Amino acid sequence: MRPSVFRPVALASIALLTAPLATAQEAGINDYPTAVRADYVFGCMAANGNTQQSLERCSCSIDVIANIIPYERYVQAETVLRISQGPGQRSELIRSAGTLRDIVADLRRAQVEAEVQCFP
C-alpha cells in the first residue's frame, strides 16, 4: 500500500487553519480588502433583492463581520466551507474535523450578529 500524499498536506493545512487568532476587535484592525468586502456585498445584495436598502444592509453586514473576526479567520472559514461542500475524501475529512467546524461556527456567529444589527 502506497502512502497518501494528501495526508501530510491535509494535516499541515489543518494545523494552519486551527491556529488561534485574536478577534478583529482585540487586534484593533480592519484588514478586509475592499474587493472581498465588495464581493460579499454583491452576493448579499443578490440574495436580498438588489435594492438600495439591501446595499446598505449588506454593507453594514460585512462591517459587523469584519469587526468580529479577523480577515484571516474569515478566509479560513470560507475555505473550509468551499472544500466541505464537495464530494470525496477531502471534504469528508474537513466535515469531520471538530476544530474546522469551530472555524465555520465563528463565521456563522458573526453572520448572525450582522443579521441582528443590519437586517432588523
Sequence and secondary structure as in RCSB ss.txt:
>XXXX:A:sequence
MRPSVFRPVALASIALLTAPLATAQEAGINDYPTAVRADYVFGCMAANGNTQQSLERCSCSIDVIANIIPYERYV
QAETVLRISQGPGQRSELIRSAGTLRDIVADLRRAQVEAEVQCFP
>XXXX:A:secstr
    SHHHHHHHHHHHHTS    HHHHT     HHHHHHHHHHHHHHTTS HHHHHHHHHHHHHHHHHS HHHHH
HHHHHHHHHTS SHHHHHHHH HHHHHHHHHHHHHHHHHHHHH  
